[in-house]
């Protein structure tokens, strides 16, 4: 059925209010406007940032909304003025845009963008779009778009400057992870810390971001990578990602900093903290760098399968949230649509 230029009715997991389970609803997704892209979401991962928004951060504002920001899909249609994308392209929507023109995009020291969706809400919440820019509705109400993406939906509309075109043969249920967690940790090690060859590193926290930081340290040439976590069950995955040593703070009667000093004869060269910092954004210029990460994965240089511990359909999204709450697994990927 030709859907170009028409409102699409589809399924989405809607957050009607804070601290309540998401509800599967039929929503309406409007056609893309100028410099926007409507995307059929194939796979989306569940991130702790989504959980944080729903249960911890907010005080009731920012709702109703469609959450989700770590996904991959296929372009369904494009709005006027879009020239770099066409229907059928495989893409990753991005919560950090890159216009390549503003003062931030031209500054190599930051990956923020002056034209992002959040710049349209002065004095308002930075993590949801404005009422006027959201293309999603349900039961006559506008659904705010979380981080400008809203990927817990079969279709969404994203600004052109916040979309990365990726390899045509990319497995979307794997590369969806490159929309947030992995670039955050990998970029923290490679771009922010600038880990040096032969150095000794410590990575605190072995969730998706922490494991990606371990991979980044290894890619940068670190000779010793100490993985620190209170859950020893995560050490095996960390070893596969490149960790050489492992520390469980619960096994010691002294501060972990003292343990590391003794292990390294004075201390580590680089330390990457990946525990609970939901404000950390990815360490990459998004539109340019995410496709390169996809290419590294396609060439076998970047591992993604190690991160995926559960696969569930979209309508079991609340189960995926419970897995995070109980710290079971690393990443749950939701199968949203058939390619």
C-alpha positions, 0 to 999 in steps of 0.5 A: 500500500502506498503510504507516501504523503498520507497519515500512517496508523501504526502501533506504538508503546505510549508513555501516558504518564510517569511511573506507569507501564507503557501502553500499546496503542494505535497512533497516527504518524503524519507525513514528514515536513520540510527536511524531515524523514519518516522511518519504518523502525525495524529494531530498537533497543531499550536503554537506561535513559528511557527508564530514567525518563519514565521513572526518575527524572520527570515531575509529570511534564513531558507526557504523553510521549513515545520513548526510544532512541536506540534504533535502526530502520528503513526510510518510508518517505522524505519531506521537501528539501531532503536530497541525501535520503530516499525511500528504502535506505537503511538508516539509524535515527540519532538523538544528537544531530549534526547539521555540519554548519553551526558553531558546534558542528564546526568545533571539533571539541563538541558533538552538539548541534545548534539546530537540534530538536532540543534548541526549539524548546528554550526554557522547556524540557530538553529531552522531548520535542515541542508540541508543534514539531511532533508528528505523532498523535493518539486519541486526538492528543499530541505525543511528544517525541523523546530525544527527537526520535521516538523509536518505540513505534513502528513509524516515526519522523526525524529531522534529516540532520539527525539521521545516518544512512548506513550500509545496505546489507546491515543487520538492523537488529544488531546495528540499532545498538549504534544509535546510543550506548556503544558510541557513548562508551567507545567514544568516551575511550577513543575520542574523549579520554584519547586512550594511548597505545600501551596504556593501562585503563580502568573501566567502571561499570560493565553495562552496554556503555562500559563494555563499549568503553572496554572495546574502545580502550582495546581499539586504542591499543591499551595494553591492560584494561581493568574491568570493575563491576559488582556483578562478576557475571559480567566479567566473561563478556568484558573479557571477550570485549578486551578486558585483561583484569577484573575487580569486584569491589565487593571482594575487597575490604578497602576502597577500589581505588586502593586496589587499583593502585596496588594492582598497577604499581601507582594507578591507571593511566586512564579511567572511564566511569560508566555507572549511572551517568545518563547525561553523557552523550555520544563521543562522536559527530553523529551523522559522520561517525555512526556509518563508520562504526557500522562499516567497522562492524560489517568488516568484523572489527566491532562486536555487537552480538555480545551486547544483545542478551534478549530479543522481544517483540515490541508489545513485550516492552514492559518486560524489557524494562523489568529486565533492566530494573533487575539488571538482567542482561546487557541490552534487550532488542525489540523487534518492531517491524518486519523488513 
